[in-house]
Amino acid sequence: MKRIIFLGAPGAGKGTQAERLSEIYDIPQISTGDILRQAVKDETLLGKKARSYMDKGNLVPDEVVIGIIEERINSEDCENGFILDGFPRTVPQAEALDSVLDGMGIQIDMVIDFKVPEDDLIKRLSGRRVCRLCGANYNIWSNPPKKDGTCQKCGGELYQRTDDSEDTIRDRLNVYHLQTEPLIKFYRDKGRLFSVVGTGHFDVIFSRLRRVIEGGGDTHGDTEIPRGN
């Protein structure tokens, strides 16, 4: 059974690695944004609460997000584990998550922190392009379309999202350093933190990740063995 949290700055590759890991271990990838949108779409009680904030342009309170995550974790497909991708983002959220899991009689097994230099993060994110028609994602550096500016799936125009401009990326990274980096110490103190070097080819990163999960961190310097107080 594997209950895992993925940490890492925007552009660190968490979502991509979580998607593949989900397929390998047959456990769901739980993206906060996805389950929040689904709860709103399904008009669940918590989804309606979330929508009342979203419609006003406000952030959804932690207690509502935690409730939606608790509902998702209680689903049948999470019985053998799950991957939390994008949550928690702050120490208070992590503390609230631990409280919920304690009430369910379970706990997080591993927290994986993807380490990527900031210059690489900026390059990755600023190189992202999205199709206006079908929403397909490309990257001018790592996954370029066959024809510049054109989606190879539907022929739609590719564009750069406003939040992928370099100035906006730097702002997002500053928020990450301020709000999310403290989670590294939080989980290290609990003895659950592992680090994976997030640079290089996708398959190489995934190989490092699997060695951490299956071998407890023995990856010949690619990771840090968890250490508690």
Beta strands, then each sheet from edge to edge (+ up, - down):
strand 1: 2-7
strand 2: 29-31
strand 3: 81-85
strand 4: 110-115
strand 5: 128-131
strand 6: 137-139
strand 7: 158-159
strand 8: 193-197
sheet 1: 2+ 3+ 1+ 4+ 8+
sheet 2: 6+ 5- 7+
end
